[in-house]
Amino acid sequence: MSQISSPAWPVRLLQFVRFSHTIFALPFALGSMLVAANGLPSWRLILLILAAMVTARTAAMAFNRVADWEIDKRNPRTAGRHRLVSRSAAISLIVISSLLFIVVCWWINALCFALSPVALGIVFFYSFTKRVTRFTQLFLGLALSVSPVGAWLAVTGAFAAPPMWLAAAVLVWVAGFDLIYATQDVEIDRREGLRSMVTWLGVPRALVVARVFHLLALAGLAIFGWSASLGMPYWLAVLGILAALIYEHHQAARNDDLGTINRAFFNSNAVVGLLFVLGTGGSVLFG
């Protein structure tokens, strides 16, 4: 019976890399792309940027799963992950996704191709940070902040100030929501000897720091909007993002139920990304 009810391998693969969480980084890459192109770039470039995002994130998530393979087995929240695919299949997924990412970057432009190993190094390094530093949430933010810069480089082939401000906003936004998410694992992380800002500060102070990070993220989004000369749709979206973050922190502060925290985490941050890309797109495409 268990074999009959088991999901097909493509579904297990998507669950293994938490493909649904792609919506956290993808909107910021798309928004950066729209601003860099001052509209829609060619469909070829759009598809290449999407392919780069998916392959890089798949490689990063699979790498994280392999790095934490034994630790995840001992965590009740993550104990089922290693049953979705074999360890050898996960390693193969890392290799294939990484190679595809580099090839896609080669198709985009010379600068993206040259920087593709650097991008992979950043997203892979995050998986080891819980073993060496308390600031692992900031390194996760750094890993996701690569996406808007990469999308800008894909369009223009050159660095500029707006995507750097957006990357800074993404960094602290991700660090803030991961602080909230990590409160679920604080006791297990302490037992395993893993480091994070939550095990260091404790849950109440970590939630305060998460609020500070999200205030900084809003400031970064404001500076990005100003530097990119975005219009009213963008600023209305930023107000909506503020409301979504307030809701997320309200739910984190009042609920001990892990299911509620997970739903608030996913829904609130999905709304943040959706509002950002709608506000940016509305400003660029419709003034």
Summary of the structure (lengths in Angstrom):
residues: 287
radius of gyration: 18.8
end to end distance: 56.5
largest distance: 58.5
contacts: 962
relative contact order: 0.12
helix: 84%
strand: 0%
